[in-house]
Amino acid sequence: MQYIIHAYDHTDPDALDRRMAARPAHFTYVSQLKEKGQFLLGGALLDPAGKMIGSMLMLNMETEDQLNEYLKNDPYIVQGVWDTIDVKPFRQANV
């Protein structure tokens, strides 16, 4: 099952610093998912001024347990970068 995740960062004064500190570990974690075929695409969500305010990811997980394992271990979650996380099942159009 494919999932789309929209995750919005906390908005406190230290939020961007937390994001940047967690970023290398997040990229390493997501790279490991990519090697397994679980990470399809993703990137930063931006405000109109181009400031990072969150993330969007498309994941391909065989089970909901795999999805929950991801949500439990992503450094952006563990290190308090993301405040609000919206996960929706997704079906890619075959076009």
C-alpha positions, 0 to 999 in steps of 0.5 A: 500500500502506498501512503502520502504523508504531510508532516508540518514542523513545530513553529517555535523559535527553535524549530528550524534549528531542530530540523537542521540538526535532525536532517542528516539522520533523517536523510540516512533513515529515508535512504535506507527505506529507499534501498528497500523500495519503501521510499518513493519520493519526498521533500520539504514543504515550503511557505510562500517565502521559500522557508521549510515548514514541513515535509511530504513523503510518498512511501510504499509499505507492505503492511500497516505495521511497517508504516507504524515502524517508520512513524515510530523511528523517523528522526524528524519524529523522534527529535521533535521536528514534526508537530502535525502528521497526516497520513493517507493511503494513496493509489497511484494512477496508471497513466 
